[in-house]
Amino acid sequence: MTTMLGVKYVIPSWTDSSQSANPGSLGDPFNVVVIGAGNVNFGSDEGPWNHSYRLEQKIGPRLKIVALVDPVFERAADVLQKKRASFVESAYRDTVMYKTIHEFASAMKPDQKPKLILIGCPSAYRGSDEPGRDLEIQVMKLFPNSALFVEKPVASFEVSRAFAVANAINQSGVTCSVGYMLRYLKAVQMMKKIIRDNQLTVMATIARYACAYEAIVKPLWWDKELSGGPVIEQGTHFCDLSRYFGGDVDIPTVQAHSVQWNEAPGKLSKIGVDESKIPAENRIPRVTSANWKYKNGATGSLTHLVALQGTAYSCELEVYCDGYLLKLIDPYNEPILQVRRPGSDKDEIYTFKEDDPFLSEISAITDVIEKGQGAAEILSNFEDACKTYELTWAIRLASEKTHQTYNK
C-alpha cells in the first residue's frame, strides 16, 4: 500500500540526484494541475489509491505540479509540506495553491500551461452541465488543449446531466480518461483475451464487493446525499467491470433489494464516524443486492456489502461462458484468476505479482498526451463511464423502491 504518510516509497527514476536537481535536462516539463488535495490524489490508509504517486512514477523528475486546487488550504498545505520534505520535492517546489480553477486560470503564466488536469475532487462538484457542478465544462473552456483525467464516479446527481458532459467532451475532442483502473489489470485483460481468442459469448456476470468499513472515516462517504451511496461511490468499480464483460445493460430490467441501517442485520459495531450527525434518510444501506439483463440477453448481478472490519476488502467477479468460468479474486491487492475450461473440472490458477492498474491507467493517458493517439489505449472514456454511472443509480433507486414496498 502506498500512503501519503511521510512519502514512504522509492521511485528509481528519482534516485539519480543530478537528474532530480536538474529535471530540465531530461526533457520538457510535464505540467499538471491537480484538483482536489484529498485521498484519491495523495493517498491514505484506506487503500492503494494515490494518483500523485503514479504520476511521479510515470513522469519522473520532469513532473511539475503547477497548481493544487482545493478550497481547504490547510489540507492542501499539509499535502505540499509532505511532498516538499521528500525526494520528489522538485515536482512540488513551485506549486501554488488556489481555491478555484478560475483563480489559477487568471494567474497562469505561459510556461505553466498544463498538459494534464487531474480531477479528483468529490463528485458532488462535477459531472453536470448545471452551473456550480460543471467543473469539466469550465475546465475545457479555460484549458481547451489540456487532457483530463477524471476520478470515478463521474457525477453524483442526474444521469442525463452527466451524459451532457460526455457529449461536450466528445464534441471538444479533448483526451479524457476516467479512473476505472480495474479494466487495466493484467488478469482482466487475460480474461478478455480468453473470451476473444475462443470466440465466446458471455452468459452471466456475478460480482461481489465487501468493503472493510472500519477504515472508512470520511463522514461524506456515509451520507448518500453527498456521496451517492456505496454502490454509486464504491461498488461502481464492479458495476463497471461487469459492463466491461457483459456489455450495455437494459436499464429497465434492473431489480434490487437492500439491508438498511435501521434493520437488525444492518447494525454495525465499528463505524468510525458519528452516524447520528447524518440525517436518517441519508444514511447508507449496509447491503445492496441487484440483478439485471444485458442488452445482448445475458444476465448480471452485484452484491455490495458494508460488512467487514479491519482494512482488507473481499471482492470477486465471475464471468460465465459456454464451458468456461473466469473468476477474478482480490483485484485490489494480489489479483488471482481462476479459469475452468472445457475438458477439465480443475481450475487453472494464475497470479499477477506487482501489477499496478493505477499506474497503468496513468501511463495510458500520459502516453497518448506525449506520443499521440495509438500510443496507448484508454480503456474508459467519459461516455462509457456514464453508462456505469447510469447502472449504479438504477440499482440505488430500485433498492430504495423495494425497501419502501417491503416496509409498508
C-alpha positions as CSV (number, residue, x, y, z in Angstrom):
1,M,0.0,0.0,0.0
2,T,1.2,3.5,-0.9
3,T,0.3,6.2,1.6
4,M,0.9,9.9,1.9
5,L,2.2,9.4,5.4
6,G,5.8,10.6,5.2
7,V,6.0,9.6,1.5
8,K,7.2,6.1,2.3
9,Y,8.2,4.9,-1.1
10,V,11.1,5.0,-3.6
11,I,10.9,5.6,-7.3
12,P,14.0,4.6,-9.3
13,S,13.7,7.4,-11.8
14,W,14.2,9.9,-9.0
15,T,17.2,8.2,-7.3
16,D,19.7,9.9,-9.5
17,S,20.3,13.1,-7.5
18,S,21.7,15.0,-10.5
19,Q,18.5,14.4,-12.5
20,S,16.3,15.3,-9.6
21,A,18.2,18.6,-9.1
22,N,18.1,19.4,-12.8
23,P,14.9,17.8,-14.2
24,G,15.0,20.1,-17.3
25,S,18.0,18.0,-18.5
26,L,15.6,15.1,-19.1
27,G,13.3,17.0,-21.5
28,D,10.4,19.4,-21.4
29,P,8.5,19.7,-18.1
30,F,5.2,17.8,-17.9
31,N,2.8,20.3,-16.3
32,V,-0.1,19.0,-14.3
33,V,-2.9,20.8,-12.4
34,V,-4.3,18.7,-9.6
35,I,-7.9,19.5,-8.5
36,G,-8.5,18.0,-5.0
37,A,-6.0,17.5,-2.2
38,G,-7.8,14.5,-0.8
39,N,-7.1,10.8,-0.5
40,V,-7.6,9.7,-4.1
41,N,-4.9,12.1,-5.4
42,F,-2.5,11.9,-2.4
43,G,-3.1,8.6,-0.7
44,S,-4.5,7.4,2.6
45,D,-4.6,4.3,4.8
46,E,-8.0,3.3,3.3
47,G,-6.5,1.8,0.1
48,P,-3.9,1.9,-2.6
49,W,-5.2,4.9,-4.5
50,N,-2.7,7.8,-4.9
51,H,-2.6,9.4,-8.3
52,S,0.2,11.8,-7.5
53,Y,2.5,8.8,-6.7
54,R,1.7,7.2,-10.1
55,L,2.4,10.5,-11.9
56,E,5.8,10.6,-10.0
57,Q,6.5,7.1,-11.2
58,K,5.5,7.6,-14.8
59,I,6.8,11.1,-15.5
60,G,9.8,11.1,-13.2
61,P,11.7,14.4,-12.5
62,R,10.1,16.1,-15.5
63,L,6.8,16.3,-13.5
64,K,5.7,19.8,-12.4
65,I,2.6,20.2,-10.3
66,V,2.0,23.8,-11.3
67,A,-1.2,24.2,-9.2
68,L,-3.1,22.4,-6.5
69,V,-6.8,23.5,-6.4
70,D,-8.7,22.9,-3.2
71,P,-10.9,25.2,-1.2
72,V,-9.4,23.9,2.0
73,F,-5.9,25.4,2.1
74,E,-5.0,23.7,5.3
75,R,-5.4,20.3,3.7
76,A,-3.5,21.4,0.5
77,A,-0.7,22.9,2.5
78,D,-0.3,19.7,4.5
79,V,0.0,17.7,1.3
80,L,2.6,20.1,-0.2
81,Q,4.6,20.1,3.0
82,K,4.9,16.3,2.9
83,K,5.8,16.2,-0.7
84,R,8.4,19.0,-0.4
85,A,10.0,17.2,2.5
86,S,10.6,14.1,0.3
87,F,12.8,13.2,-2.7
88,V,10.1,14.3,-5.1
89,E,10.4,17.9,-3.9
90,S,11.3,19.3,-7.3
91,A,7.8,18.4,-8.7
92,Y,6.1,20.5,-6.0
93,R,8.7,23.2,-5.4
94,D,6.8,25.8,-7.3
95,T,3.3,24.5,-6.8
96,V,0.8,27.3,-5.9
97,M,-2.5,26.7,-4.1
98,Y,-5.7,28.0,-5.4
99,K,-9.3,27.7,-4.2
100,T,-10.8,27.5,-7.6
101,I,-9.7,26.6,-11.1
102,H,-10.7,30.1,-12.3
103,E,-8.1,31.6,-9.9
104,F,-5.4,29.6,-11.4
105,A,-6.5,30.4,-15.0
106,S,-6.3,34.1,-14.2
107,A,-2.9,33.8,-12.7
108,M,-1.4,31.3,-15.1
109,K,1.9,32.1,-16.8
110,P,2.7,30.9,-20.3
111,D,5.2,28.3,-19.0
112,Q,2.5,26.9,-16.6
113,K,0.1,25.6,-19.2
114,P,-1.0,22.2,-18.1
115,K,-0.7,19.1,-20.3
116,L,-3.0,17.2,-17.9
117,I,-5.6,18.3,-15.4
118,L,-6.3,15.7,-12.7
119,I,-9.8,16.0,-11.4
120,G,-10.1,14.2,-8.1
121,C,-12.4,16.4,-6.1
122,P,-15.7,15.0,-4.7
123,S,-18.2,14.1,-7.5
124,A,-20.8,16.4,-6.0
125,Y,-18.9,19.3,-7.7
126,R,-18.6,17.9,-11.2
127,G,-20.2,15.7,-13.8
128,S,-23.0,18.0,-14.7
129,D,-23.9,20.9,-17.0
130,E,-25.6,22.7,-14.1
131,P,-23.7,25.8,-13.0
132,G,-21.7,25.1,-9.9
133,R,-21.4,21.4,-10.7
134,D,-20.0,21.8,-14.2
135,L,-16.3,21.6,-13.4
136,E,-15.3,19.6,-16.5
137,I,-17.1,22.0,-18.8
138,Q,-15.4,25.0,-17.1
139,V,-12.0,23.3,-17.3
140,M,-12.4,22.7,-21.1
141,K,-13.3,26.3,-21.6
142,L,-10.3,27.6,-19.7
143,F,-7.8,25.0,-20.9
144,P,-9.1,23.6,-24.3
145,N,-5.8,21.9,-25.1
146,S,-5.3,20.1,-21.8
147,A,-6.2,16.4,-21.3
148,L,-8.5,15.4,-18.5
149,F,-8.2,12.5,-16.1
150,V,-11.4,12.3,-14.1
151,E,-11.9,10.1,-11.0
152,K,-14.9,7.9,-10.7
153,P,-17.8,8.2,-10.2
154,V,-18.3,10.8,-12.9
155,A,-21.1,12.6,-11.1
156,S,-23.4,12.5,-8.1
157,F,-26.7,13.8,-9.5
158,E,-28.9,13.5,-12.6
159,V,-27.7,10.9,-15.1
160,S,-28.9,12.9,-18.0
161,R,-26.6,15.8,-17.0
162,A,-23.6,13.5,-16.8
163,F,-24.3,12.4,-20.4
164,A,-24.5,16.1,-21.3
165,V,-20.9,16.5,-20.0
166,A,-19.9,13.4,-22.0
167,N,-21.4,15.0,-25.1
168,A,-19.4,18.2,-24.5
169,I,-16.2,16.2,-24.1
170,N,-16.8,14.2,-27.3
171,Q,-17.5,17.4,-29.3
172,S,-14.4,19.1,-27.9
173,G,-12.1,16.2,-29.0
174,V,-10.2,16.5,-25.7
175,T,-8.3,13.5,-24.5
176,C,-10.2,12.2,-21.4
177,S,-9.8,9.1,-19.2
178,V,-11.9,8.0,-16.2
179,G,-10.4,6.2,-13.3
180,Y,-11.9,2.7,-13.7
181,M,-8.5,1.2,-13.1
182,L,-9.6,-2.4,-12.7
183,R,-10.0,-2.6,-16.5
184,Y,-6.2,-2.3,-16.8
185,L,-5.4,-5.3,-14.6
186,K,-3.4,-8.0,-16.4
187,A,-5.9,-10.5,-15.0
188,V,-8.8,-8.6,-16.6
189,Q,-7.0,-8.3,-19.9
190,M,-6.3,-12.0,-19.8
191,M,-10.0,-12.7,-19.3
192,K,-10.8,-10.5,-22.3
193,K,-8.2,-12.4,-24.3
194,I,-9.6,-15.8,-23.4
195,I,-13.1,-14.7,-24.5
196,R,-11.8,-13.1,-27.7
197,D,-9.5,-16.0,-28.7
198,N,-12.1,-18.6,-28.1
199,Q,-14.9,-16.5,-29.7
200,L,-17.0,-16.8,-26.6
201,T,-20.2,-15.1,-25.7
202,V,-20.7,-14.0,-22.1
203,M,-23.7,-15.7,-20.5
204,A,-23.6,-14.1,-17.0
205,T,-21.6,-11.9,-14.7
206,I,-21.7,-12.3,-10.9
207,A,-20.0,-9.7,-8.8
208,R,-19.5,-9.4,-5.0
209,Y,-17.9,-6.4,-3.3
210,A,-17.5,-6.5,0.5
211,C,-15.7,-3.4,1.9
212,A,-13.9,-3.0,5.2
213,Y,-16.0,-0.2,6.6
214,E,-14.0,0.2,9.9
215,A,-11.2,2.2,8.0
216,I,-13.7,4.4,6.1
217,V,-13.7,7.5,8.3
218,K,-14.9,10.2,5.9
219,P,-18.3,11.4,7.0
220,L,-19.2,12.3,3.4
221,W,-18.9,8.6,2.5
222,W,-21.6,7.6,5.0
223,D,-24.0,10.2,3.7
224,K,-25.6,9.1,0.4
225,E,-26.9,12.6,-0.3
226,L,-23.3,13.7,-0.6
227,S,-21.5,10.5,-1.9
228,G,-24.4,8.9,-3.8
229,G,-24.2,5.8,-1.6
230,P,-21.9,2.8,-1.5
231,V,-22.9,1.3,-4.9
232,I,-22.5,4.7,-6.7
233,E,-19.3,5.7,-4.9
234,Q,-17.6,2.3,-4.4
235,G,-19.4,-0.6,-6.0
236,T,-19.2,1.3,-9.2
237,H,-15.9,-0.4,-9.9
238,F,-17.6,-3.8,-10.1
239,C,-20.6,-2.5,-12.0
240,D,-18.1,-1.2,-14.5
241,L,-16.2,-4.5,-14.7
242,S,-19.5,-6.3,-15.1
243,R,-20.3,-4.0,-18.0
244,Y,-16.8,-4.4,-19.4
245,F,-17.6,-8.1,-19.9
246,G,-21.4,-8.2,-20.3
247,G,-21.9,-5.0,-22.4
248,D,-24.6,-2.4,-22.2
249,V,-27.3,-3.0,-19.6
250,D,-31.0,-3.0,-20.3
251,I,-31.7,-0.4,-17.5
252,P,-35.4,-1.1,-17.1
253,T,-34.6,-4.7,-16.1
254,V,-32.6,-3.7,-13.0
255,Q,-34.0,-5.0,-9.7
256,A,-32.5,-4.7,-6.3
257,H,-33.0,-5.3,-2.5
258,S,-31.2,-3.8,0.4
259,V,-30.5,-4.1,4.1
260,Q,-30.8,-0.6,5.6
261,W,-29.0,0.9,8.6
262,N,-32.1,0.7,10.9
263,E,-32.8,-3.0,10.2
264,A,-31.5,-5.7,12.6
265,P,-29.0,-7.1,10.1
266,G,-27.7,-3.6,9.4
267,K,-26.4,-2.8,12.8
268,L,-22.6,-2.2,12.7
269,S,-20.3,-2.1,15.7
270,K,-17.2,-0.3,14.5
271,I,-18.3,2.7,12.4
272,G,-15.5,5.3,12.6
273,V,-17.8,8.3,12.2
274,D,-20.7,9.7,14.3
275,E,-23.6,8.5,12.2
276,S,-26.1,10.3,14.4
277,K,-25.0,13.5,12.8
278,I,-26.2,12.3,9.4
279,P,-29.9,12.7,8.7
280,A,-31.6,9.3,9.0
281,E,-32.9,9.5,5.4
282,N,-29.3,10.0,4.1
283,R,-27.7,7.1,5.9
284,I,-26.3,4.4,3.7
285,P,-27.5,0.8,3.2
286,R,-25.4,-2.0,4.6
287,V,-26.2,-4.5,1.8
288,T,-27.4,-4.0,-1.7
289,S,-28.2,-7.0,-3.9
290,A,-29.1,-6.3,-7.6
291,N,-29.6,-8.2,-10.8
292,W,-30.3,-7.2,-14.4
293,K,-30.3,-8.2,-18.1
294,Y,-27.7,-7.1,-20.6
295,K,-29.0,-5.9,-23.9
296,N,-27.5,-9.0,-25.6
297,G,-29.6,-11.2,-23.4
298,A,-27.0,-12.2,-20.7
299,T,-27.6,-11.6,-17.0
300,G,-25.7,-9.7,-14.4
301,S,-25.8,-9.4,-10.6
302,L,-24.0,-7.5,-7.9
303,T,-23.9,-7.8,-4.1
304,H,-22.3,-4.9,-2.3
305,L,-21.7,-5.2,1.4
306,V,-20.7,-2.7,4.1
307,A,-19.8,-5.5,6.5
308,L,-16.1,-6.3,7.1
309,Q,-13.8,-4.7,9.7
310,G,-10.0,-4.3,9.5
311,T,-8.6,-3.0,6.2
312,A,-8.8,-5.8,3.7
313,Y,-11.7,-5.9,1.2
314,S,-13.2,-9.1,-0.2
315,C,-14.0,-8.8,-3.9
316,E,-14.7,-11.3,-6.6
317,L,-16.1,-11.3,-10.1
318,E,-17.3,-14.4,-12.0
319,V,-17.8,-14.4,-15.8
320,Y,-19.5,-17.4,-17.3
321,C,-19.4,-18.5,-21.0
322,D,-20.2,-21.8,-22.6
323,G,-17.8,-24.3,-21.0
324,Y,-15.9,-21.5,-19.2
325,L,-15.7,-19.9,-15.8
326,L,-13.4,-17.0,-15.4
327,K,-13.1,-15.9,-11.7
328,L,-11.3,-12.8,-10.6
329,I,-10.3,-12.7,-7.0
330,D,-8.9,-9.9,-4.9
331,P,-8.3,-7.4,-7.7
332,Y,-7.3,-4.6,-5.4
333,N,-4.3,-6.3,-3.8
334,E,-2.9,-9.5,-5.3
335,P,-5.2,-10.5,-8.2
336,I,-5.8,-14.2,-8.8
337,L,-7.5,-15.5,-11.9
338,Q,-9.1,-19.0,-11.8
339,V,-10.0,-20.4,-15.2
340,R,-12.1,-23.5,-15.8
341,R,-12.2,-24.7,-19.4
342,P,-14.0,-27.4,-21.4
343,G,-12.4,-30.8,-20.9
344,S,-11.4,-30.4,-17.3
345,D,-13.1,-29.8,-14.0
346,K,-9.9,-28.4,-12.4
347,D,-9.3,-24.7,-12.2
348,E,-6.2,-23.2,-13.7
349,I,-4.7,-20.7,-11.3
350,Y,-2.9,-17.5,-12.4
351,T,-1.3,-14.9,-10.2
352,F,-0.1,-11.4,-11.1
353,K,2.6,-10.0,-8.9
354,E,3.2,-6.3,-8.7
355,D,0.5,-5.4,-11.2
356,D,-0.5,-1.8,-10.5
357,P,-3.6,-0.8,-12.5
358,F,-3.5,2.8,-11.1
359,L,-0.1,3.2,-12.8
360,S,-1.3,1.5,-16.0
361,E,-4.2,4.0,-16.4
362,I,-2.0,7.0,-15.7
363,S,0.6,5.6,-18.1
364,A,-2.0,5.2,-20.8
365,I,-3.2,8.8,-20.8
366,T,0.2,10.3,-20.4
367,D,1.5,8.2,-23.4
368,V,-1.4,9.5,-25.5
369,I,-0.6,13.1,-24.5
370,E,3.0,12.8,-25.3
371,K,3.0,10.4,-28.2
372,G,-0.4,10.7,-29.8
373,Q,-3.4,8.6,-30.3
374,G,-2.4,5.0,-30.9
375,A,0.5,5.1,-28.4
376,A,-1.7,3.5,-25.8
377,E,-5.4,2.6,-25.3
378,I,-7.5,4.5,-22.8
379,L,-9.9,1.8,-21.6
380,S,-12.6,4.0,-20.0
381,N,-13.8,7.2,-21.6
382,F,-16.3,9.6,-20.1
383,E,-19.3,8.5,-22.1
384,D,-18.8,4.8,-21.3
385,A,-18.3,5.8,-17.6
386,C,-21.7,7.5,-17.7
387,K,-23.2,4.2,-18.6
388,T,-21.7,2.7,-15.5
389,Y,-23.0,5.6,-13.5
390,E,-26.4,5.1,-15.0
391,L,-26.4,1.5,-13.8
392,T,-25.3,2.4,-10.3
393,W,-28.2,4.9,-10.0
394,A,-30.6,2.4,-11.3
395,I,-29.5,-0.1,-8.6
396,R,-29.8,2.5,-5.9
397,L,-33.3,3.6,-7.0
398,A,-34.5,0.0,-7.4
399,S,-33.3,-0.9,-3.9
400,E,-34.9,2.1,-2.3
401,K,-38.2,1.4,-4.1
402,T,-38.3,-2.3,-3.0
403,H,-37.4,-1.2,0.6
404,Q,-40.3,1.2,0.7
405,T,-42.6,-1.6,-0.5
406,Y,-41.2,-4.0,2.0
407,N,-41.8,-1.6,4.9
408,K,-45.4,-1.0,4.0
